[in-house]
Amino acid sequence: MDGSLLWSFLLIFVRVTSFMVSAPIFSGRQIPTPFKIGLSAVLSILCAGLVKEPIVDPPQSLLFILILKEVLVGIVLGMIATIMFSAVRFAGSLLDLQIGFSMASLFDPTFQTSTQLTGSFKNILAILFLLTTNGHHLLIQGVLASFDWVPLKATVPAWMDGRISTFILQCIIQMFMIGFMMAAPILGTMFVVDIGIGIISRTVPQMNILTVAPPLKMLLHFMMYIFLLPSFFYLLKILFDNMYSSMSSILNIMGA
């Protein structure tokens, strides 16, 4: 391997590894770290000979700037996908607050944080749906296509004019909107149930509402969930389409 391929491989490896650290599924602890490093190395080797403008003996000052740029590009690209993917966990958190599951929490290895029961269940379904539709292939294709949009020698003027931060805020807004759409049917049902329970507690004060309401809300939640499961996968398709388009848009912004 000559000098140009070696420096190109190192810079590509930095970007791909940064993407693996921040992207959904790949950043989870359920995937062993040696596998992530090995996959990043294999992808970097495949891309090293295909870059249009290889790096040839860069000075140390320029090399530090290029490495920092590759780290930021990989992290931002993976973070955009993670923000959109977080809509599933946000929807589960909203439901758990209404149903009463918020008192119980589980450790989510995908996001390496504590999440509620419904959020963890929805997250598992989303991961399975993403893997079934080969969405992980599209994520890998996105980071490999980034070298056509943002070459190794190119700078990223969008870091300074605020376009990237503005687009990230727009992705966060979309994440909240889609997450609320996922939880809205059951949230509306639970709101009506709360009104009914309140009326019953006023009209029949002898009834112990604290012992009747939680099991009733849990039963209605699971019944609604069974009927609404097809619509959840439809919203997942919309979410993943937005995730892929957001990755393409952020590449367009960084490569402009």
N, C-alpha and C positions, 0 to 999 in steps of 0.2 A: 504494500500500500504506500503510494507516494505521499508527499507532504500535503498536497491540496485535498486529497481524499481523507487524510487523517484529521485535519482541522475541520473539514466539512462534517465528518462523522461525529466528532466531539460536540460541535454546535447542534447538530441534529439530535444527538442523544440528550443534550440538555433540554431542548424543547419538548421532545417526546416524554422524557421522564417527568418534567414539570406538568405536562398534561395528565399523565397517569396519577400524579399526586392529587390533582384537583378535580378530575372528571368523575362522574357517578359510576358506580359499580367497580371500576378499576381502583379507586381510592379506598375502598372498603378493606377492613382488616381480614375479611374472610378470604381474600386473595393473598397468598404468601408473598412476602417482599422479594425473595429471589425470582419468583415468576414474573413480577412486574419489571424487575431489572433485566431479566432475560428477554422478555417481550420487547422492551424498549430498545435493547441492543440489536435484536433481530430486525426490527422496523428501521432502526437507524442505518444498519448495514445495507438494507434494501434501497434506502433513499439516498445513500451517500454518492452512488454513482449516477444518480438521475437529476441532481440539482443543476440548475442552469448556470449558476455563477459560483463555482467552488472558491473556497478561501485558500489563499496561497501565502504562507508565512506572514501572518499579521503581526504587527508590533504589540507589545504587551498592553499598552494603554488602550488600543483599539480592541484587543481581544477581550479585555474586561468589559467594555461597553457592549460588545456583541454577545457575550455570555449573559449579561444582565438583560439585554433585550430578549434573548431566547427564553429566559426564565419567565419574564413577564408575559410574553406571547403565549407560552404554554399554559401558564396559570390562568390567564384571562379566558382563554378558549375553554379550558375545563371548567372554570367557575361559571361561565354562562350556562353550560349544560347542567351543572349542579343546581343553579338557581331555579331553572325551569323544572328540574326533577323534584325540587323541594315542595312543589305544589301538592304532591301526594301526601307528604307528611303534615303539611299545614292543614289540609282537609281533615285528616285523622285527628289532629289536635282539637279542631273546632268541635268535632263530634264527641270526643271524649269529655269535653267540658260540659256538654249538654246531657250526656248519658250518665256520667258519674264515674267514668273510667280514669279520670285524670289523677285520681289518688294512687293508681298503680302505674308504674313506669317500667320500661324495659330498655336494655342497652341495644342501640341500633349499630351494628358493625359497619354499615354502609356510610353513615354520616359520623360515626364515632361519638355519638351523643345519646342522652337518654330520651326516649320517646314513649308515647302512650301506646296502649294495646291496639287500638284501631289504626293509629298511624303506622305501627310496625307491620300490621297485617296488610294494609294498603301498600306499604312500601315493598313487601315481598311480592304481592301481586304485580306491581309495576315492574319490578326487576324481571320476573318471569315473562311478562308480556314483552318487555324490551328484548330479552334474549330470544324469545320465540320468533319475533319479527326481524331478527338479525340487526337490531338497533346498535349492538356493540360494534358490528362491522362498520356501520355508518359513522360512529364516533371515531373509530380508528381512521377511516377514510377522511374524516374532517381534519384531523391533525396532520395527516400526510399531505392533504391538499393545501394546507396552510403554507407550505414552502413555495407554491406557485403564486400565492397572494402576497406573502411577506418573505422575500428571498433572504438568504443568509447575510448578504451585504447591505440590504436595504435598512433604512431607518424608519421609524414609526412617528410621523409628525402628529398623529392623533393623540399621543400621550400628553401633549401640551395644550391643545385647544379645547379639551373637555368633552369631545365627542364620545370617547369610550365610557367615561363616567355617566354621561347622559343616557347612553344606550343601556348600561347596566341598570340604571334606575327604571328604565322602561321595561326591562325584563323582570325586575322585581314586581312592578305593577301587574304585568301579565301573570306572574306566578300567583299573586294573591287573588286575582280575578278567577283563574282556572281552579284554584284550590277552593274558593268559595262556591263555584259552580258544582264541584264534586260533592260538597257537603250540603248544599242548599236544600235538596228534597228532604233529607232526614232532619235537618235543622228546622225546617218549617213544620214537619210533623211533630217534632219534640216540643216546639213552641205551642202548638195546639193542645198537645197532651198536658203541658204545664198549666194552660188556662183551664182545661177541664178538671185537673187535679185541684186547682185553687178553688173552683166553684164547688166541687164536692166537699172540700175541707170546710167551706163556709156553711153549706146546707146540711152536712152530716158531720157535726163536730165530734161525734163519738168514734168515728173511724180513725184509726192510727195511720195517717198518710205517710209517715216516715217509713213504715214497713211495707206499704202497698206500692208507693210510687217508684222506687228504684227497680224492683223486678219487672213492673209493668213497662217502664221505659226501656229496659234491656230487651224484653221480649219483642216490643214493637220495633226496636232498632234492628234486631236480627231478621225479623220478618220483612222489613223494608229493604234491608240490605240484599236479601235473596232476590227480590223483584227488581231492584235497581242495579244489580251487578252488570248486566249487559250495557247499560248506559255508562257505567263507570269505565268499561273498556273503550267505549266510544270516545269518552273524554280523554282517556289516556292516549288514544291515537291523535287527537287534536293537540294534546300537550307535547307529544314527541315530534309532531310536525313543526310546532312552534320552536321546539328546541333545536331541530336541525336548521330551520331557517334563521334562527338567532345566531347560531354558529357561523353560518354563511354571511350574515350581515356584519358580524363583528370582524370577520376576516376582510370583508370589503372595506370596512372603516379603517382597519389597521394598514391595509395595503394601498389605500388611496393616496 
